[in-house]
Amino acid sequence: MLVEKVKILIPKPEHLCKQFENDYIAPELVDGSSKPYVETDVNSLAYLVKSVCKLVPLRVNSTVKSALSKRTKNRPSLIIVKSSF
């Protein structure tokens, strides 16, 4: 019985940047510098809230704007984002 070896190709982060051009994915996930964690979820949530605010006549509050920061240290916690509504 012959068994063939199959080589699995794992895409590198620079290839993922072209694949994921959606803004709701946290920048550190796109560039491959971090794994998913709460701060990346906060960024995604803030993007979705911002998108809803564009559809409905609402303004994006300052907490949501700060949650869209590219620097994870500048993002508020999920509890703070939740309490801002």
MODELLER restraints for C-alpha pairs under 7 A, 6 or more apart:
rsr = mdl.restraints
at = mdl.atoms
rsr.add(forms.Gaussian(group=physical.xy_distance, feature=features.Distance(at['CA:13:A'], at['CA:30:A']), mean=6.82, stdev=0.5))
rsr.add(forms.Gaussian(group=physical.xy_distance, feature=features.Distance(at['CA:13:A'], at['CA:31:A']), mean=5.46, stdev=0.5))
rsr.add(forms.Gaussian(group=physical.xy_distance, feature=features.Distance(at['CA:13:A'], at['CA:32:A']), mean=5.06, stdev=0.5))
rsr.add(forms.Gaussian(group=physical.xy_distance, feature=features.Distance(at['CA:14:A'], at['CA:31:A']), mean=6.64, stdev=0.5))
rsr.add(forms.Gaussian(group=physical.xy_distance, feature=features.Distance(at['CA:16:A'], at['CA:30:A']), mean=6.35, stdev=0.5))
rsr.add(forms.Gaussian(group=physical.xy_distance, feature=features.Distance(at['CA:17:A'], at['CA:30:A']), mean=5.52, stdev=0.5))
rsr.add(forms.Gaussian(group=physical.xy_distance, feature=features.Distance(at['CA:17:A'], at['CA:31:A']), mean=6.49, stdev=0.5))
rsr.add(forms.Gaussian(group=physical.xy_distance, feature=features.Distance(at['CA:20:A'], at['CA:30:A']), mean=6.95, stdev=0.5))
rsr.add(forms.Gaussian(group=physical.xy_distance, feature=features.Distance(at['CA:24:A'], at['CA:44:A']), mean=4.77, stdev=0.5))
rsr.add(forms.Gaussian(group=physical.xy_distance, feature=features.Distance(at['CA:24:A'], at['CA:47:A']), mean=5.44, stdev=0.5))
rsr.add(forms.Gaussian(group=physical.xy_distance, feature=features.Distance(at['CA:24:A'], at['CA:48:A']), mean=6.99, stdev=0.5))
rsr.add(forms.Gaussian(group=physical.xy_distance, feature=features.Distance(at['CA:25:A'], at['CA:44:A']), mean=5.96, stdev=0.5))
rsr.add(forms.Gaussian(group=physical.xy_distance, feature=features.Distance(at['CA:26:A'], at['CA:40:A']), mean=5.38, stdev=0.5))
rsr.add(forms.Gaussian(group=physical.xy_distance, feature=features.Distance(at['CA:26:A'], at['CA:43:A']), mean=5.89, stdev=0.5))
rsr.add(forms.Gaussian(group=physical.xy_distance, feature=features.Distance(at['CA:26:A'], at['CA:44:A']), mean=6.41, stdev=0.5))
rsr.add(forms.Gaussian(group=physical.xy_distance, feature=features.Distance(at['CA:27:A'], at['CA:70:A']), mean=6.37, stdev=0.5))
rsr.add(forms.Gaussian(group=physical.xy_distance, feature=features.Distance(at['CA:28:A'], at['CA:34:A']), mean=5.47, stdev=0.5))
rsr.add(forms.Gaussian(group=physical.xy_distance, feature=features.Distance(at['CA:29:A'], at['CA:35:A']), mean=6.35, stdev=0.5))
rsr.add(forms.Gaussian(group=physical.xy_distance, feature=features.Distance(at['CA:29:A'], at['CA:36:A']), mean=6.87, stdev=0.5))
rsr.add(forms.Gaussian(group=physical.xy_distance, feature=features.Distance(at['CA:39:A'], at['CA:72:A']), mean=6.30, stdev=0.5))
rsr.add(forms.Gaussian(group=physical.xy_distance, feature=features.Distance(at['CA:39:A'], at['CA:75:A']), mean=6.95, stdev=0.5))
rsr.add(forms.Gaussian(group=physical.xy_distance, feature=features.Distance(at['CA:42:A'], at['CA:67:A']), mean=6.30, stdev=0.5))
rsr.add(forms.Gaussian(group=physical.xy_distance, feature=features.Distance(at['CA:42:A'], at['CA:78:A']), mean=5.90, stdev=0.5))
rsr.add(forms.Gaussian(group=physical.xy_distance, feature=features.Distance(at['CA:43:A'], at['CA:67:A']), mean=5.45, stdev=0.5))
rsr.add(forms.Gaussian(group=physical.xy_distance, feature=features.Distance(at['CA:43:A'], at['CA:68:A']), mean=5.23, stdev=0.5))
rsr.add(forms.Gaussian(group=physical.xy_distance, feature=features.Distance(at['CA:46:A'], at['CA:64:A']), mean=5.22, stdev=0.5))
rsr.add(forms.Gaussian(group=physical.xy_distance, feature=features.Distance(at['CA:46:A'], at['CA:67:A']), mean=5.82, stdev=0.5))
rsr.add(forms.Gaussian(group=physical.xy_distance, feature=features.Distance(at['CA:46:A'], at['CA:68:A']), mean=6.03, stdev=0.5))
rsr.add(forms.Gaussian(group=physical.xy_distance, feature=features.Distance(at['CA:47:A'], at['CA:68:A']), mean=6.69, stdev=0.5))
rsr.add(forms.Gaussian(group=physical.xy_distance, feature=features.Distance(at['CA:50:A'], at['CA:60:A']), mean=5.98, stdev=0.5))
rsr.add(forms.Gaussian(group=physical.xy_distance, feature=features.Distance(at['CA:53:A'], at['CA:59:A']), mean=6.03, stdev=0.5))
rsr.add(forms.Gaussian(group=physical.xy_distance, feature=features.Distance(at['CA:53:A'], at['CA:60:A']), mean=6.31, stdev=0.5))
rsr.add(forms.Gaussian(group=physical.xy_distance, feature=features.Distance(at['CA:63:A'], at['CA:81:A']), mean=6.15, stdev=0.5))
rsr.add(forms.Gaussian(group=physical.xy_distance, feature=features.Distance(at['CA:63:A'], at['CA:84:A']), mean=6.72, stdev=0.5))
rsr.add(forms.Gaussian(group=physical.xy_distance, feature=features.Distance(at['CA:64:A'], at['CA:81:A']), mean=6.61, stdev=0.5))
rsr.add(forms.Gaussian(group=physical.xy_distance, feature=features.Distance(at['CA:66:A'], at['CA:74:A']), mean=6.80, stdev=0.5))
rsr.add(forms.Gaussian(group=physical.xy_distance, feature=features.Distance(at['CA:66:A'], at['CA:75:A']), mean=5.74, stdev=0.5))
rsr.add(forms.Gaussian(group=physical.xy_distance, feature=features.Distance(at['CA:66:A'], at['CA:76:A']), mean=6.94, stdev=0.5))
rsr.add(forms.Gaussian(group=physical.xy_distance, feature=features.Distance(at['CA:67:A'], at['CA:75:A']), mean=4.51, stdev=0.5))
rsr.add(forms.Gaussian(group=physical.xy_distance, feature=features.Distance(at['CA:67:A'], at['CA:76:A']), mean=5.82, stdev=0.5))
rsr.add(forms.Gaussian(group=physical.xy_distance, feature=features.Distance(at['CA:69:A'], at['CA:75:A']), mean=6.10, stdev=0.5))
